[in-house]
Amino acid sequence: MRIPFTLNGRQVLVESGPDRRLLHLLREEFGLLGAKEGCLQGYCGFCLVILNDELVPSCMVPVFSVFQGRVVTIEGFRETSDFRDIEHAFLAEEVAPCPSCGPAKVLTTHMLLKRFPNPTEKQIRRALSRVSCRCTDVTTLVAGVKAAGANRRLRSHVR
């Protein structure tokens, strides 16, 4: 089946069978390796991408369900000012997630800050609980997310 969708801001058209997962399509057809294969059951969070403005585990998304949709991977998100807000904050707070969970933690932080520009510690912890990896101290991670929110509010002139 032919599936048109927007990937990181550009229109693409793929030919795929109905049983293929978005994770494998992104990695195999487009070479986008930021979404990692983890549990393949939607629990670990390593494969998170943004689909139609929702954070989803790409290992659980059948390719046909992205028909006419919008997919943003960490590779596409890296080109945005929102990414730089998070990157600078994580560096300043010495947040250094591992290569397996780093992209998912960044995308999770972005989506949290879209919903809650000044999130509480409880909101941050709840959001980041979607990513199973515990490579980064939670206190440091919370500080990084709060700093990213401050960066974004400053850039956007939002209190």
N, C-alpha and C positions, 0 to 999 in steps of 0.2 A: 504494500500500500504506500502511496505517496503522501508525505506529511510535511506541509509547509509550516514554518514557525519562525519566530525571531529569536536569534541566539546572540546574546551580547550586543544587541543593537543592530544586527544585520539580518536581512531575510535569508533563510536557507530552505532548501527542499531536500528531504531525504526519502529514500526508499527503504522500507523496513517491514519485517514481519510483525504480527500483533503481539508476539510473546517477548519481544526485546525490551529491555529496561533502559530508561533514559541514561542512567549511569554508564552503561556499556556503550551506548551510542556516543555520548560525549567523549569518552576516552578513546574509543576505537576509530570512529569516523572523523572526529575533529581534533584529536590529540590534546584535549583539555583534561589534564591529569590532576587538577586541583581537588575535584571530588574523588575521594578515595573509596576503594572497596573495603568494607569492614565486615559487619555481621551479615549483610544482605537480607536483613529482616526489618530494617527501619528503626532499630533501637540505638545504635552506637552514635549516629549523627555524623560520621566521617564523610558521608556522601551528600551533605546538604547543598542545595542550590535554591535559587529563588525562581519560582514558577508563578507567573501572573501575580506578582507582589506577595507571595506566600512562601515561607521557608518550608521546603519539602525534602524528604529523603529520596534522592534520585534513584536509589536501588529499588524503590517500591512503585515507581511511576512507569507504567507501560508507555512506550513511545507514542502510541496512537493518541494518548490523552494530552499531548502537547500540541495537537492540531490547532493552528492559528493562534497559539499561545506565545508567551514571552518568557524566555529562559535567560537568567543571568547566572553565570558561574563566577568563581573567584577571579578568573582571568579577565573577565569583562569588568567586574567590579573594581579591580585594581586601577582602572583608568579614570576613576571618579574622585572628586574632592572629598566625598564621604569616606572613601577608603583612606585617603591621606590623613583625615582627622583621626581615624582609628590607629593607623600606622604610627603616627607621631606620638599619640597617647600611650600606646603599648610600649614603644621604645623608651619614652620618658619614665614610665612606671616599671620598666624592666620585665614586661610580660613577654615571655618567649615560649609560646606553645610549640609543640613538636610538629614535624611536617605532616603527620597523620591528621591531627585535629585542628591545626592552625587555620586553614581556610574556613572550616565550619564555625570556629569561634569568631572569626572576623565577620562572616555573614550573619551569624546570630546576633552579634553586637550591633551591626547595622540595622537589622530589622527591629531589634529592641528599641534602639534610639529613634527610629521612625515612629514607633508607637508611643514611647515614653521618652521625650527629650531629656528629662532629668530623672532617670529611674532610681528607685530605692534599692538598697542592698538586696532586699527580698526579691524584687523583680529581676534583678541581675542574676542572682543565684538560680531562680526558677528558670529563666530563659537559658542559661548556660548548662542547666542540668540535661538538656537535650543532647549534649555532646559528652559521651562517656569517658573520654580520656581525662586523666587526672595528672597530666604532666606539669601543670602550672599550679602553684599555690593559689587557692581560692581567694585569699585576701588580696594578693597581688593582682589577680584577674579582676576582681571587683574594682580596685583602684584604677586599673587601666580602662575599664568600661566607663567609670565616672569621669575620668579625664577625657575620654573620647567624646562623651556627651558635652562636656564643657567646651571642648574644641569646636564641636559642631554648632552649639548654641552661639558661641562667639562669632563664628563665620557667618551664621545665618541671622545674627542679631535677634535671637530668641532667648528669653530668660527662662 
